[in-house]
Structures are given as C-alpha cells and as structure tokens.
Amino acid sequence: MTKRDTLRLLALFYGGVLAVILVIDTFFLACDALGRATGAITTQTFGLSTAGTVSGIEEIEGAPYSVNEDPQLILEPEGRAVIVRMEVDYGMDPGEVMLFYAKEGEDFSKTKCVYPRRVSEGVYEFLLPSFGVEVIRLDPASRGGVRMDNLTVTVNAPRSVWSYYAMTNGEAFNYVVYTGLAAAAAGWCWINFGDELLRRWRAPLERAMHLKKRGNT
C-alpha cells in the first residue's frame, strides 16, 4: 500500500466516522428541541432544601458540609432530563464530582454515570443521554468536610447548539485513536487478504454481468 493509498484510507475512515457522529448529534439536537417545544423537557431548579433525597450533607454552623466521602443528592425531575448544571461555591477541593442516572426502579451503577465539563469556577455541566433518564444521583464531592455554599442544581438548563457538536477531551481522544486503529486494521487486512477477496468476488460479478448482457441482447 502506497503512501497515497494510506492517506486515502485514513481520510475515508476519519471522514466516515465524523459524518456518523454529526448525524447522531443532529438527531439528538432535533429530539431535544422538539422536547423543549412540546414541554416534554422543562427547566427545573433544585437546592439542598428542595432535592428529593439528600444524604451525607449536613448544615454545620449555618453552612452545608459533606460529612462523609459519599455525599449525594437524588432528584426525580419531571419529564426527560438531558443536561444538568450544578453551581456551587466550594470551600476546598471537592475531589471527584460525578453524576449517576437511571430509570425508575433501577439501581445506580458505574455503567451509567457521567463526569462534568467545568464551565467556569464553581459551574459544572453534565450531558446526559436524551432518553432513558428518570432518576438522577449527583455526587458533588468525594471528600468529607467540604463546604458547599449556594449549591443549586438546574435540570435541563438552556443549552447552545454548539454544545451538541463539541467533543470532550475523552471523546476527541477516542475519535482520533480508535478511528486510526480501525483504519490501520483495515489496511492490514487489505494488504494480506485483498487479492484473495478480489479473486473470490470477481468471478461471481463477472458471471452476473455476463448474464445481464445476455439478457439484454
């Protein structure tokens, strides 16, 4: 395989995968826009006093603190949830911040969790699947003794069109690395088995073309 063939193969794979990603992102954008227009997706704001269940967070001398390494806020928003924004003033490094999601009656698990995109100081956004999210568990810290002033959680906060197409660092890494590996694997298969595949398919194709020509004469 020449250098030009290699570049063509890479362009084919990277372009094809990117096209699929754009189609999927556009589909979710359209679904979410329709949901907001019909009222299936509504903006809802929660605090420590209005969240469904709060554990591991207690008020000490008038300020909320995490009292163990697993503070949790469990929310059951109305309708679909597609994005969650958390705003908080931390008194110290909170450690790992993450969000779990599930359907009603399901247990939370590591297979259904997302990590936030840090928008600015004290502002975190979690992007969720557009379907299948009914219950949310937000873990705002992974350490005890973290002060969390002005903690508010907004479900289905306004979202820009660009955010649907922007890749996280992890998504960009997967796109570059795994697409390249797939292209390399395809190139290796073609170099080692391409001639054999052509021989196997050439005869049936030629026979079909010959029969087609005979049928037209």
N, C-alpha and C positions, 0 to 999 in steps of 0.2 A: 504494500500500500504506500503510495507516494505521499509527500507532504501535503500536496493539494487535496488528495483524497481524504487525508486525516482531518484537514481543516473543514472540508465539506461535511464530513461525518459529525464533527463537533457542532458545527453550525446547525445541522439538521436536528440533533438531539436537544441542544440548548434552546433553539427556536421552538421546537415542538413542545417541550415541557413548559416553556414560558407561555406559549399560547394556551395550553390546557389550564395553567394557573390563572391566567387572565379571564378565561371563560368561567371558571369556578368562582372567582372573586366577583365578577359581574353578576353572576346568578345570585350570590348571597346579597349583594348590594340591592338588586331588584326585589328580592324577597323581603329584606328589611325595610326598604322604602314602602313597599305595599303594606307591610305590617304596621308601620307608623301611621300610614294614611287611613287605615281601617280601624285603628285603635287596638289591634292585637299586641302592639308593642307600645308601652306607655312609660314615661319617665316617672320614677318613684324614688324618693329620698328617705333614707333611714339614718337614725342615730343610735347611740347606746340605749336610750330610753324607749325607742320605737322598734328596735330589731326584734325578730321573733324570739330568739333564744341567745343569751349572752353567757358565756362561761369563761372562767379564767381571767376576767377583768373586774376589778373592784375599785370603788372610789376610796381613796386614801387622802385625808386632809383636803377634801374638795376637788381632787384631781383623779382621773381614771388611770389605773396602773394595771399592767399584766402581773398576775400573782403566781403564774407558773409558766412553763415553757410551751404551753399549747393553748393560748387564748383563742376563742372562737366567737364569731357572730354567724348565726344561722338565719337565713332570710328565705321567705317564701313569697316572692313577688307575684303580682297578678299578671297573667298573660305570659308571653315569651320574654326571655332575658337574653340579650345579645352582647351587651357590654356593661361592665361595672367600673365605676370610677370611685376611688377612695381618696379622701382628703384628710390629712391628719398632721398635727404638729408633734413630732416625736421629741422626747427629752434626751434620747440617746439612740444609738444604732439599734434598730429593732431585730436585726438578724434576718432570717428568711421570711419573706412575705409571699403568700400564695393563696389560691382560691380553688376550692373543690366544687363540682357541680354534679347534680344527679336528677333523676326523675323521682316523682313522689313514691315513697316506699323503698327506694334503693339505698344501699349503703354507700358512703363516700369511699373512694379508693384513689390510689395514685394514678390509675389509668385514666381518670377523668379529673385532671387538675391543670391549672394554667398559672404561669408566673406573670407578673405585671410588667408593663412598659412604664418606665418612670418618665412622666411628662415634665415635671418640674419638682422643685423641692417640696416634699410632702404630698405630691399628687401622683397617684398610681392608676393605671388603666389595665383592666383585664378584658381581653377579647374572647368571647365565648362562641361555641358553635351556634348556628342560627336556629337549630332545632334540638329538642330533647333536654332542655334545661328548665327545670321546675323548682328545684331547691338549690340554694347556694350556701356554701360554708366558707366564710372569709377568715383566714388566719392572719391577723395584722402584725404579728410578731412571733418570734420563736425563742424569746428570752423572757425571763421573769424580771420584774422591776422596771419595765419600760413605761415611761409616762406617755400618754396618748391624748393630748388635748384636741378639742374641736374635731373629733372623729365623726365624719359623715360619709355615708355610702350612697351613691346615686346609681340606681339600676336603669339601664337604657339612657344614659346621658347622651346628649347630642354628639353626633359623630360625623366627621368630614368624609367626603367621597374618597379623598386620597388615602385615608387610613385603611380602606378596604384593599388597596393595592400595595401598600407599603409592607415590605418584608422585615421581620425581626432579624436580629443577628443570627439566631439559630436557623431560621428559615432560609436566609441567604446562604449560610454555610451548607445546609443540606442540598440546596439547589445547585450550587457550584460543584460540590464534591461528588454527590451521588449521581448527578447527571453526567459528569465526566467519567465516573467509573462505569456507568451503563454504556456510554459511547465506546469506552476502551474495550469492554467485554464484547460489544457488537463487532468492533473492528477485528478483535482476535478471532471470533467465530467465523467472520467472513474470510480472513486470511487462511484459516485452517480447513474450513468446510465449504467455502463459497463455490469452488469449482464443482464439488460433488453435488451441491444443491442445484446448481445450474444444469448439470447433466440430467438430474432426475426430473426436473421440471421442463427441460427443453423439449424432450420427446413428446409428452402429452400436449404441450402447447402447439408444437408443430403439427401434430396429428389433428388437433382441433381446428387449426387454421386451414389445413388441407381439406378437411370435411366441409368446412364452411364455404371454401372456394368451390368445391364440387357441387354443393347445394345451390350456389348462386348461378352456376352455368347451366 
